[in-house]
Amino acid sequence: MRGYVPPDPYTKVSEEQFAVVYVPKRSRNRFPKGCVEIVNSKEEALKKSAPDQKQFPARVLGPSKSSEGQYIYYLVEWLDV
């Protein structure tokens, strides 16, 4: 995957997780921490999603610190609603 910082294999600082992401369009591939709600499972992400309110279920990688000092998550895949 291009455009993201790979996770450190020796720590669990940045890892793949299920989430509900608030985003106006699903065309973005990275999101600020404030737009990401981490959940425990794929089922929970699907249950909490609300596409009409721009909240979409996804599998994300992060958090990572951007060059601007902001914590971000990278999109691994959108989960079908």
C-alpha positions in Angstrom: 0.0 0.0 0.0 1.5 3.3 -1.0 1.2 6.5 0.9 1.3 5.3 4.5 3.9 4.7 7.1 4.3 0.9 7.6 3.6 -0.4 11.1 6.5 -1.2 13.4 6.8 -5.0 13.5 8.1 -4.9 17.1 5.4 -2.8 18.7 1.6 -2.4 18.5 1.7 1.4 18.2 0.1 1.4 14.8 -2.1 -1.6 13.8 -5.1 -2.5 11.6 -8.4 -2.0 13.4 -12.1 -1.8 12.6 -13.7 1.6 12.8 -16.5 3.9 11.9 -15.2 6.9 9.9 -17.0 10.2 9.5 -16.1 11.5 6.0 -18.1 13.6 3.4 -17.0 11.3 0.5 -15.5 7.9 0.5 -12.8 9.0 -1.9 -10.3 9.8 0.8 -7.7 7.4 2.0 -6.5 9.0 5.2 -8.4 10.6 8.1 -7.7 12.7 11.2 -8.0 10.9 14.5 -11.1 13.0 15.3 -13.0 11.5 12.4 -12.4 7.9 13.4 -14.2 5.9 16.1 -12.4 2.6 16.8 -14.6 -0.4 17.5 -14.0 -4.0 18.5 -15.2 -5.9 15.5 -16.4 -5.8 11.9 -20.0 -6.5 13.0 -19.9 -3.5 15.4 -18.5 -1.2 12.7 -21.3 -2.3 10.4 -23.9 -1.9 13.1 -22.7 1.6 14.1 -22.4 2.9 10.5 -24.9 5.6 9.3 -24.2 6.4 5.6 -27.0 9.0 5.7 -24.9 10.8 8.4 -21.6 10.2 6.5 -20.4 7.6 9.0 -19.0 4.6 7.1 -17.6 1.3 8.4 -13.9 0.6 7.5 -10.8 -1.3 8.4 -8.1 1.3 9.1 -4.3 1.4 9.9 -3.1 3.6 12.6 -2.7 5.9 14.4 0.4 7.4 12.7 1.7 10.9 13.2 1.7 13.0 10.1 4.4 15.5 9.1 2.1 18.2 10.4 2.0 16.6 13.8 -1.5 15.4 13.5 -2.5 11.8 14.3 -4.1 10.1 11.3 -5.5 6.7 10.2 -5.1 5.2 6.8 -7.8 3.4 4.9 -7.2 -0.4 4.4 -10.7 -1.1 3.1 -14.3 0.1 3.2 -16.6 -2.5 4.6 -19.9 -3.0 2.8 -22.9 -1.6 4.4 
